[in-house]
Amino acid sequence: MNCYLWELEAILEGLSLKSVDDREKLVELAFNLRYVMNAKKPKVSKVFKKDKEENRIKKAFRNIKEKAYDRERVDRIRESLEYFKKRR
């Protein structure tokens, strides 16, 4: 695999950030485990909020769809402007 220097630097930076993300996940797991082990009545909702995670994912994909919708709307507006320019 051949790549430019800036591509190699970006790959190395991405791998470093991945290791940071992995450590963050391990810390979160440790804190969740600590909570479950020490709580008298542990609740899953305090450790993992499924609704919040689902909404975050849906929001991310909804933004992509809205951007596509906005582009379609802009294209239709441009077409109508061109139509009315020719009409004069």
C-alpha positions as CSV (number, residue, x, y, z in Angstrom):
1,M,0.0,0.0,0.0
2,N,1.5,3.3,-1.1
3,C,0.4,6.5,0.5
4,Y,1.6,10.1,0.9
5,L,3.2,11.4,4.1
6,W,0.0,13.3,5.1
7,E,-2.1,10.1,4.6
8,L,0.3,8.1,6.8
9,E,0.1,10.8,9.5
10,A,-3.7,10.8,9.3
11,I,-3.7,7.0,9.6
12,L,-1.4,7.1,12.6
13,E,-3.4,9.8,14.2
14,G,-6.6,7.8,13.7
15,L,-5.0,4.7,15.3
16,S,-3.9,6.8,18.3
17,L,-7.4,8.2,18.7
18,K,-8.8,4.7,18.4
19,S,-6.6,3.6,21.4
20,V,-7.9,6.6,23.4
21,D,-11.5,5.6,22.5
22,D,-10.8,2.0,23.6
23,R,-9.4,3.2,26.9
24,E,-12.4,5.4,27.4
25,K,-14.7,2.4,26.9
26,L,-12.7,0.4,29.5
27,V,-13.0,3.3,32.0
28,E,-16.7,3.4,31.4
29,L,-17.0,-0.3,31.9
30,A,-15.0,-0.1,35.1
31,F,-17.3,2.6,36.5
32,N,-20.4,0.7,35.5
33,L,-19.0,-2.5,37.1
34,R,-18.2,-0.6,40.2
35,Y,-21.7,0.8,40.4
36,V,-23.3,-2.6,39.9
37,M,-21.0,-4.2,42.5
38,N,-21.6,-1.6,45.2
39,A,-25.2,-0.6,44.7
40,K,-27.8,-2.1,46.9
41,K,-30.4,-2.2,44.2
42,P,-28.6,-1.6,40.9
43,K,-30.8,-0.5,37.9
44,V,-29.9,-1.1,34.3
45,S,-31.3,2.3,33.4
46,K,-28.6,4.0,35.4
47,V,-25.9,2.1,33.6
48,F,-27.3,2.0,30.0
49,K,-29.9,4.4,28.7
50,K,-31.2,2.6,25.6
51,D,-33.6,5.4,24.6
52,K,-30.9,8.0,24.7
53,E,-28.5,5.9,22.5
54,E,-31.3,5.1,20.0
55,N,-32.3,8.8,19.8
56,R,-28.6,9.8,19.2
57,I,-28.3,7.3,16.3
58,K,-31.7,8.3,14.8
59,K,-30.7,12.0,15.1
60,A,-27.5,11.4,13.3
61,F,-29.2,9.7,10.4
62,R,-32.1,12.1,10.4
63,N,-29.6,15.0,9.8
64,I,-28.3,13.2,6.8
65,K,-31.8,12.8,5.4
66,E,-32.6,16.5,6.1
67,K,-29.5,17.7,4.3
68,A,-30.5,15.6,1.3
69,Y,-34.0,17.1,1.5
70,D,-32.6,20.6,1.6
71,R,-30.5,19.9,-1.5
72,E,-33.6,18.7,-3.4
73,R,-35.4,21.7,-2.3
74,V,-32.7,24.0,-3.5
75,D,-32.6,22.2,-6.8
76,R,-36.4,22.7,-7.2
77,I,-36.1,26.4,-6.4
78,R,-33.4,26.8,-8.9
79,E,-35.5,25.1,-11.6
80,S,-38.4,27.3,-10.8
81,L,-36.2,30.4,-11.1
82,E,-34.9,29.3,-14.4
83,Y,-38.4,28.6,-15.6
84,F,-39.6,32.1,-14.7
85,K,-36.5,33.7,-16.2
86,K,-37.3,32.1,-19.5
87,R,-41.0,33.0,-19.2
88,R,-40.3,36.8,-19.4
